[in-house]
Amino acid sequence: MPSAWVQHVKAYYQARKKKDPNYKYKSAMSDARATYKKKGKAKAEEKTAEPAPKKRKRRKLASKKKNPILPGRDEKDIENRSLR
């Protein structure tokens, strides 16, 4: 079964095709956008009536040290040379 958008475009195309025989389906896809949004808003308003479930907050991980000890280096080398 086609989506609601495809059904809307087909209906829009057939209505305009009766008036103008040179009307293209490509044009119907862009022109039908204006009338489809009105239908979509009504559905969206119904869905927003229910409150969304609350999400759990994630626990933050411990942050890394600013100057970790690099392999082959002492803490003194890091302090003296300001290596990261």
C-alpha positions in Angstrom: 0.0 0.0 0.0 1.5 3.4 -0.9 2.2 6.0 1.7 -0.1 8.9 2.5 2.1 11.2 0.6 2.0 9.2 -2.6 -1.7 8.9 -2.4 -2.1 12.6 -1.9 0.2 13.4 -4.9 -1.7 11.0 -7.1 -5.0 12.6 -6.2 -3.6 16.1 -6.7 -2.1 15.1 -10.0 -5.3 13.6 -11.3 -7.3 16.7 -10.3 -4.9 19.0 -12.0 -4.5 16.7 -15.1 -8.2 17.1 -15.8 -7.9 20.9 -16.0 -4.5 20.9 -17.8 -3.6 17.9 -20.0 0.1 19.0 -20.2 0.5 18.9 -16.4 3.4 16.8 -15.3 3.7 14.4 -12.3 6.9 16.1 -11.3 5.1 19.4 -10.9 2.4 17.7 -8.9 5.0 16.5 -6.4 6.2 20.0 -5.7 2.8 21.7 -5.9 1.1 19.1 -3.6 3.5 20.0 -0.8 1.4 23.1 0.1 -1.8 21.2 0.6 -0.2 18.1 2.3 1.3 20.1 5.2 -2.2 21.1 6.4 -3.2 17.5 6.7 0.1 16.6 8.5 -0.3 19.4 11.1 -3.6 18.0 12.2 -2.1 14.6 12.8 0.9 16.0 14.6 -1.3 18.0 17.0 -3.2 14.8 18.0 0.1 13.0 18.7 1.4 15.8 20.9 -1.6 15.6 23.3 0.1 12.6 25.1 3.1 13.6 27.3 6.3 12.0 26.3 7.9 9.5 28.7 10.8 10.9 30.7 14.2 9.7 29.8 16.8 8.7 32.3 19.9 10.9 32.6 23.2 9.2 31.9 25.9 9.3 34.4 29.0 11.3 33.3 32.2 9.4 33.0 35.3 10.5 34.9 37.3 13.0 33.0 40.8 12.2 31.8 43.8 13.8 33.4 45.2 16.9 31.7 48.7 15.6 31.5 48.8 11.9 31.3 52.2 10.2 31.7 53.4 9.3 28.3 55.3 6.1 27.7 59.0 6.5 28.2 58.7 9.8 30.1 58.8 10.7 33.7 56.6 13.1 35.5 59.5 15.5 35.9 60.0 15.6 32.1 56.3 16.4 31.6 56.5 19.3 34.1 59.7 20.7 32.7 58.8 20.5 29.0 55.1 21.1 29.4 54.4 18.0 27.2 50.9 16.7 27.0 
